[in-house]
Every structure is written in C-alpha cells, then in structure tokens.
Amino acid sequence: MKSLLRAILFLTWITGFAMPAFAEERSGNLYWAPPTVTVGGEKIDVLLGFIFWLTIAVFFAVQAVYIYYLIRYRRRPGHKAHYSHGNNTMEFWWTIIPTAIFLLLAVWSNRVWFDLTKSTPPPDAVTVDVVGYQFGWDIRYAGADGQLGAGDVKRISMENKFGVDPADPAAKDDFVSNELVIPVGKAVHVLLRSRDVIHSFYVPQFRLYQDAVPGRTIKWVWFQTTRTGDFELACSQLCGTGHYNMKAKIRIVPQEEYDKWYAGKVAAAASAAISEKPAAIAAQ
Ligand SMILES: [Cu+2]
C-alpha cells in the first residue's frame, strides 16, 4: 500500500511538475498545438476542440455515475442485492446518442477534409513549386509574368531541378528562392514534388502535413494565412542522415513587403540571365 502511494506521488510529480518544467518553451499553450495561422487550421482547431471537450464531459459524467453507484449500492447490512435484467428505454438512448454523435463527427470532419484537400484554390492564389531533396527545399516562383512554367517530374535531373520544359516561355523568368515568402491573407497553392526519396511538407502552425513523393506532383495543397510571422518548413519524414537539417524558412509578410521582395528577386533573376549569356557564347 505504502509503495503504491509512493509510486502515485512520483508519477504525479513527474507529469505535473518535472515534465512541464523541462518541456520545450513555446509561445501559446504548452498543452495544445501551437497557435494556428491559417483559415484551414482554424477549422481543424474548432473540430479538435469540440472532440476534446466532448471527451472531457463524457469522462466526468461516466466517472460521476460510476462513483455514485459504487457508494449508493455498496454492500452493507440490511441491504439485499437484487437482479436487474436491464432497461430497454435506456439501452435505446445510449445507443442512439453516441451513434448520432459519431455520425455528426464523420460528416463534419469529412467536410473539413474536403475543404482542405479537395477544393480548388481561388484563381488569385500565389502558385509556388516546392521540391524536396536530400537535404533541403527548392522553391520556385512565377517571376515577372506571374506564370509558373509547367514542371514535370519526368524531366527532373541534376541540371533541371524543377523539371521545367526549357522551351516553355513562362519558365524563362521564374526565379528560385530558398525561403518561402507569403503575402498575408492571400491563398498559396503549393505544387509539391520530391527529387529523390519521400519527404514531407509539415508546418504545425498551418495544420498542414503532406508527403512529397518522388515521381508525383501533389497538387492539392493550398492554404490561406491569417497573420504575419516567421515559421519553419521542416521535413517530417525520416529521409536520411541529414534529415534533421532539412529546413526552409517561411515568412508571412504584408503585401507591400512581399511585392518589394518579389520585385527584387525578379530583377536579380533578370540580371543573372543577362550575365549568363556571354558565358554561354564563350563556351561555344
Ligand atoms: Cu526530407
């Protein structure tokens, strides 16, 4: 009895004090996911919150009834046990109510899932090409014409990192970035690919997790941010020895700041293209 009490005290200390004290510091609530910054993330959080609080309510209701019955019908002198065959009315309701709750959750979660993965992004969405490799991310933007040159996994090679068609005029002015810069409030459509093994595009604050599979272009990832901030795109599939270091910066910035950054990148890409030409002629 004494050792059991000691074990309970120890476990209480570990889970209640020691673990929280050593837990990684993060902004927001330690006992919940980090605050979300996307419209889809908010939908997921409402659903998760509902399931969480419903579970809490059911847990306490069941425990209360259980403890009440333990005390009310305990063995004591002068009280005889009596046999109950059950209660059909109660059986009916405690079957119907949980079934209705599960059906509600199934329909609700499927709608959220559909919104996040099956709906098409709005036409003004910023489309970016994100290609994972051992061990990093390459990100391609549409450039001055606002048209991302079509990429194809079949063309991906060491020289052609995004698998673009060299004859495609829309691809000429595309620029590459090692960070994902996003204008706040605008929908972003990610075309996800991998050059070698399975990687995963995971941003907890976006409530977004999608594998990048070699040989495929994942087209259904899109999201809309709700506030500015700095985040990290970390690969979430153990993809090799350098997996721990496979990251890219994500910056959600105001539209003006995004436009400025974009214009700078377009100008840099244009001057690089000009300076490349004489070298190409010299090589002939
Ligand atoms: Cu990876």
Residues whose N, C-alpha, C, O or C-beta is under 5 A from the ligand:
A	BS01	CU	I198 H199 S200 C235 Q237 C239 M246
